[in-house]
Amino acid sequence: MKSLNNYFNQINLEPLEDFTVAHKYSLIGLVSTAAFIFLTKKFYFNGGKCYLKARLDGKTVIITGANTGIGKETALDLARRGARVILACRDLQKALEAAEEIRKKTGNGNVFVELLDLASLNSVRQFAEKINSQEENVDILINNAGIMMCPKWKTKDGFEMQFGVNHLGHFLLTNLLLDKLKKSTPSRIINVSSLAHEKGKINWDDINSDNSYDLQEAYRQSKLANVLFTRELAKRLNGTGVLTFSLHPGVVRTELGRYFSDSFGWKFYLAKILLVPISLWFFKDATQGAQTTIHCAVDESISALSGAYFSDCKPKKLLENALNDEDAKKLWEISEKLTKLND
């Protein structure tokens, strides 16, 4: 021990002291910046967390797009709570792998996969028919799947892809499962929207982007449609025991932007190089992004808030574009016709 103390006593710290004194303001700035980044990530950008320990034993949950990202993390959490979880996905192989992983991590063997392609109304109908015939209950429907800022693509039914998948596919799916949800009350429908809806507007003259296409505006329109659909649905389900909520999951590192390279080309790869370090600090990971969805699925205290919009596990006030009841009703009626819901 003495030899070790002698060693440290022989170290000349004067150069370090001189450097510290000469650069004290730079060092203070560096430490302050590091502390700011750490604290803002921990207490702001990571967002809210669902701390509720509610169990879902005996409950059946359907989650669209649950093979990756927020949907997968939501499925993992709800499976841990004892729910029977159905991953409704387009990519069966990835969904089967995700289901196996969830079963292993949770010890819950009641995790299943069903084919659902929201870009095909026929696929939606086939999925709903199968669920209605084989499932005794559907207690929670989580409309999570989505596509973001893709090129001008069409669904199999000829709809603009973002409007078709993000809104119309889920609109039809929800309506086809409503009778089952009503028989399973108290039950819930959760629509994953986005903060992007705040800058969105419904282009009534060209809702399908046939005449012109702006990928960002189309995405915003689809996310606004999620919120308007939720509010109109809540009105129509008033008194039935079926609750519905929409939410913003946060800015999350997921595969949602998987088509950016198709949309933006080399600009995307350049931006990716610049943004990756920033995203590691300021974006949520998928587990953090799933928290508000989980909160809306299990929190009993929000039962009187059907139709509300949530962010970071708390209700958030909507802007005027999402509070227009006439727009919500008009969108519902148009969606009925486009999906041939009543045919």
Steps between C-alpha positions, in 0.01 A plus 500: 500500500787737589666437165174580324462824696859591418428439134204739496696758703769500234251581221536861386148646475610853428450472119146371554429781747640756259286360215189506719556860602576612144193328355258515791224675307525252211487210744203651682323536165582143402375356828187717486424387146546135593275544802236676289499222241478229766224668700286598201522147364414344835218731604362644174581315179452155654144606578248350739505148632212271589562384856167323540517134600158407361455138394325390181444134573211365296507800265555476125703776333546557127793717391554592135858532381627321811799326345733796557547833674234645727250227417740223597591671828131552576434132435791404725370712787139385473609137474692547826172614653340169407305602191425275205675699225438478126763656275316615188772545239573507129846339527423157642861388539598803706180469699565133580852585614368786715232276654756234589724762659210639703397153618855426616547834677164500677428131554155571352411238242187685389670712234377436148541630147237573237545637150377857447592726210345841562575597140236248393138537610445138404774398742340714771165329443655154507685578822188642668292200391753263651522693828123526531461126446783368716540749786255506787601853599694797369571722798757739357561594137819698441520654152875546499622420149599786277698623204676834483593728210531235231509573126170535317386144541151355487334233710354195331166682491649810335522730804799721575717274714528709817131589512408143408716322758507750786131587487274304266638155585462564873161665450366187333670263743360682803147505365508132407608411855259735678238237581767282660638795693152591623447144624832521687434818696662675666724511194730749330610618156833683481609688188869589473513842336783756503583856593515552123120517499523852643617632162265276306185578308255282313516578130133450426545583131779246454493274804667218307780725362406415143566846362811588699713324759705643783629212711521709817153648460358156427654366820365789705156450349501131596602577858233770532253242368600271790406768754176601327402135466564445872281793601211405271529136608477604866174681428351203322608262777379717785327283760612168348792440736753517214756778555727647236817710519756643259860584585838636401774248589783753477789529258618141496783306338303233313458361148217745427735699276611191307384648170687831533774374268239438230353847553811713545786303340855616583367786713367246747836326538677833556241606757526158667874544557437836664192400698602161642715646781225749584228234494690287751471782751170662423274234345312241703573134454212263422442409866467866595282565196258225603429646845203720405336217308540274803364772727188539285454123501517442876420820691155471659499866608452628143166327445317834489731636227388298199595684182794675664849540358805404708871579499759384754232308692291813555200654323605776262288785368418477132531788255206634302564283194438187709197639687277560199199273556368561149831387352499188717149409387579575135815288513303211648240516222766515229691214659182289508459549125864442411522178701149390397436433867124462463497309171 
